[in-house]
């Protein structure tokens, strides 16, 4: 992960380095990633790069950590903006991760780094907020509006989030691996959310 020296840089310079790194990870497969190209686009020296990161592997880990933190921040903002509406938050996540232009760059970067032996470990890094150490599902449980929900425990919410994110990841794959129509993908996602929200089995009372 980055050294303390990196975090002492101005926010503008840190963003410039991250932008240059993402551009290069999107451009070519991981084994072809050029540190020279990254430092050129970031307008820093090669010597400076190695005072911030050990190597391109270290940089990739930080890029994904930053990407996941942005995802956490987005989830939080969405839930707050929708006054605790869990379902609206899931819809926002789907639209951002699958339908916005940003998602095509993410898909290309994921494709390019899968040859890297540590890729799976990086993708499985926890969803903790780097500032608070709190998992995003714990934060959502504390801040969501559970009015009208039949199941209300933290474990039940965690399961709902897992099912919802699985639907998002499936939609992401449908768009960028199977190249399905976005309208069709959206319809299928909202259909799954409807089943998750209302259930499918009829409740039988005796």
Secondary structure, 3 states (H helix, E strand, C coil): CCCHHHHCCCHHHHHHHHHHHHHHHHHCCHHHCCHHHHHHHHCCCHHHHHHHCCCHHHHHHHHHHHHHHHHHHHHHHHHHHCCCCHHHHHHHHHHHHHHCCHHHHHHHHHHHHCCCCCHHHHHCCCCECCCCCCEHHHHHHHHCCCCCCCCCCHHHHHHHHHHHHHHHHHHHHHHHCCCCCHHHHHHHHHHHHHHHHHCCCCCCCC
